């Protein structure tokens, strides 16, 4: 009798475990399909469509896409200026390089260095000590310098030539 009861228990548990196995297998398969579909959607985009989209945006704005080699044009002298502080004034020295694309833009920037130096010095001298003491303030100053240089060169060159302003040296005493 005990043997019959144990056989009945084993028989009743077998279909349940098979059902659980089928259910977990189906859930696993659905999850794999969802993950695969998501990866294909996010990583499977073609590069040619992205390039075409970039060219369309460039033609809409009227600015040509310059995807040439990066050139770095260093300013001939570091920028030295005084900043008034709360307790005392500070002397600041910043060495700057500009990133442009292509040898034509490299020559164009070198031609307009005095204009660029004026825009950068005006930007730097308007800063305050608290901003330049923090990393976020330096990044903000770099972005402001980029905008001022681009806005200064826009009427002269007809386009945005400078891609980045880089601080290669920064000393504040």
Buried (B, 14 or more C-beta within 10 A) or exposed (E): EEEEEEEEEEEEEEEEEEEEEEEEEEEEEEEEEEEEEEEEEEEEEEEEEEEEEEEEEBEEEEEEEBEEEEBEBEBEEBBEBEBEEEEEEBEBEBBBBBBBBBEEBBEBBBEBBEBBBEBBBEBBEEBEBEBBEEEEBBEBBBEBBBBBBBEBBEEEBEBBBBBBBBBEEBEBE
